[in-house]
C-alpha cells in the first residue's frame, strides 16, 4: 500500500498522538484539505460564465463532496475520542 509508505512519518506522528484509527483519520483529513486547496486554486481560473465570480459547476460539486467527506471524518474522530 503506497499511501502507507508515502505518508509514513505523518502516520507515525498522528498514530502516536491519537491512536491508530484517529491518527489515520487525521492524515486523511490533511489529504482532503490539500485536495480542497488544489481544487480551490483551479476554481479561480475556471470561472462560470453563468455566475461570474463562482467556479464552474463541476468544481463546485467536487468541493462540496470533499467538504462533506471532511465533515463525516470529523464526526467519526469525535466518536472515537476517548471520554475522560
C-alpha positions as CSV (number, residue, x, y, z in Angstrom):
1,X,0.0,0.0,0.0
2,X,1.9,3.0,-1.3
3,X,0.0,5.6,0.9
4,X,1.5,3.9,4.0
5,X,4.9,4.4,2.5
6,X,4.3,7.9,1.2
7,X,2.8,9.2,4.5
8,X,4.8,7.0,6.9
9,X,6.2,9.9,9.0
10,X,2.8,11.7,9.3
11,X,1.0,8.4,10.1
12,X,3.5,7.5,12.8
13,X,3.2,11.0,14.3
14,X,-0.6,11.1,14.4
15,X,-1.0,7.5,15.4
16,X,1.3,8.0,18.3
17,X,-0.6,11.1,19.4
18,X,-4.1,9.9,18.8
19,X,-4.1,6.1,18.4
20,X,-4.2,4.3,15.1
21,X,-7.8,4.9,14.0
22,X,-7.9,8.6,14.8
23,X,-4.3,9.1,13.6
24,X,-5.1,7.7,10.2
25,X,-8.3,9.8,10.0
26,X,-6.2,12.9,10.9
27,X,-3.8,12.1,8.0
28,X,-6.9,11.6,5.7
29,X,-8.2,15.0,6.8
30,X,-4.9,16.5,5.8
31,X,-5.0,14.9,2.4
32,X,-8.6,16.1,1.8
33,X,-7.6,19.6,3.0
34,X,-4.7,19.6,0.5
35,X,-7.1,18.4,-2.3
36,X,-9.6,21.2,-1.4
37,X,-6.8,23.8,-1.7
38,X,-5.8,22.5,-5.1
39,X,-9.3,22.3,-6.4
40,X,-10.0,25.8,-5.0
41,X,-7.0,27.2,-6.9
42,X,-8.2,25.6,-10.0
43,X,-11.6,27.1,-9.4
44,X,-10.1,30.6,-9.5
45,X,-9.1,30.0,-13.2
46,X,-12.2,28.1,-14.2
47,X,-15.0,30.7,-13.6
48,X,-18.6,30.1,-14.5
49,X,-19.9,32.2,-17.4
50,X,-23.4,31.9,-16.0
51,X,-22.4,33.0,-12.5
52,X,-19.4,35.3,-12.6
53,X,-17.2,35.0,-9.6
54,X,-18.1,31.4,-9.0
55,X,-16.2,28.3,-10.2
56,X,-17.7,26.1,-12.8
57,X,-20.3,23.6,-11.7
58,X,-18.0,20.5,-11.7
59,X,-15.5,22.3,-9.3
60,X,-18.4,23.3,-7.0
61,X,-19.5,19.7,-6.9
62,X,-16.0,18.4,-6.2
63,X,-15.6,21.0,-3.4
64,X,-18.9,20.1,-1.9
65,X,-18.1,16.4,-1.9
66,X,-14.7,17.0,-0.3
67,X,-16.2,19.2,2.3
68,X,-18.9,16.6,3.1
69,X,-16.2,13.9,3.4
70,X,-14.2,16.0,5.7
71,X,-17.3,16.6,7.9
72,X,-18.0,12.9,8.1
73,X,-14.4,12.1,9.1
74,X,-14.6,14.8,11.8
75,X,-17.7,13.2,13.2
76,X,-16.0,9.8,13.3
77,X,-13.0,11.2,15.0
78,X,-15.2,12.8,17.7
79,X,-17.0,9.4,18.3
80,X,-13.6,7.7,18.6
81,X,-12.3,10.3,21.1
82,X,-11.7,8.7,24.4
83,X,-14.0,10.1,27.2
84,X,-12.4,11.3,30.3
